[in-house]
Amino acid sequence: MTVIGFSFTKMLIEKKNPVKGKVSINNNVAIKTVEETTLNINADKKALKLDFEFTSIYEPGIGNIQMLGEVVYLADKAKAADIIKQWKKNKKLDKDVMTAVLNNVLAKCNIQALILSKDMNLPPPIPLPKVGDKE
């Protein structure tokens, strides 16, 4: 079981107001849909397409970043069927599947959000390393 594909389907960045004072940035990532997809790799495996949404909201009313995309996840047939069944029943994924998918999405989206925020003169949506003074 592993992530074998990733692509963005939509990117939106909007700067509504100048950056002033204290800025709060709320990041979120959510899986929106899970479905089987056709991929002729191995008869013992099934590919699943998981649609995601990544958002960074800059408050108070400064702007936002939204990215939509899809991840292709490869699993054994039985595991894939279980994942689809569980998703249809309660919109949840097993911890191992969720961890693999979200880590992949966050790695790609955080980098892209950093680039987009720089282009729009918004603060970075993730904390950047800093050299501190030791007293």
JORA-V484839 format. One record per residue. N is the residue number from 1. PHI is phi in whole degrees, 0 to 359 (none if undefined). Layout:
# JORA-V484839
N/PHI ; N/PHI
This chain:
# JORA-V484839
1/none ; 2/197 ; 3/280 ; 4/242 ; 5/205 ; 6/207 ; 7/205 ; 8/273 ; 9/244 ; 10/201 ; 11/225 ; 12/223 ; 13/228 ; 14/222 ; 15/249 ; 16/268 ; 17/217 ; 18/296 ; 19/279 ; 20/218 ; 21/64 ; 22/283 ; 23/248 ; 24/253 ; 25/240 ; 26/250 ; 27/257 ; 28/209 ; 29/225 ; 30/219 ; 31/273 ; 32/261 ; 33/215 ; 34/224 ; 35/209 ; 36/285 ; 37/229 ; 38/275 ; 39/208 ; 40/270 ; 41/248 ; 42/210 ; 43/294 ; 44/274 ; 45/243 ; 46/232 ; 47/257 ; 48/242 ; 49/254 ; 50/246 ; 51/274 ; 52/232 ; 53/227 ; 54/246 ; 55/226 ; 56/231 ; 57/249 ; 58/262 ; 59/247 ; 60/271 ; 61/59 ; 62/274 ; 63/172 ; 64/201 ; 65/236 ; 66/226 ; 67/229 ; 68/246 ; 69/187 ; 70/219 ; 71/240 ; 72/255 ; 73/242 ; 74/257 ; 75/215 ; 76/300 ; 77/307 ; 78/295 ; 79/295 ; 80/299 ; 81/297 ; 82/296 ; 83/298 ; 84/298 ; 85/300 ; 86/296 ; 87/296 ; 88/296 ; 89/286 ; 90/220 ; 91/56 ; 92/233 ; 93/237 ; 94/303 ; 95/302 ; 96/294 ; 97/292 ; 98/300 ; 99/298 ; 100/298 ; 101/292 ; 102/294 ; 103/298 ; 104/294 ; 105/298 ; 106/296 ; 107/300 ; 108/282 ; 109/289 ; 110/298 ; 111/295 ; 112/295 ; 113/296 ; 114/296 ; 115/295 ; 116/297 ; 117/296 ; 118/297 ; 119/297 ; 120/257 ; 121/56 ; 122/253 ; 123/299 ; 124/299 ; 125/283 ; 126/235 ; 127/295 ; 128/262 ; 129/297 ; 130/228 ; 131/270 ; 132/255 ; 133/277 ; 134/257 ; 135/251
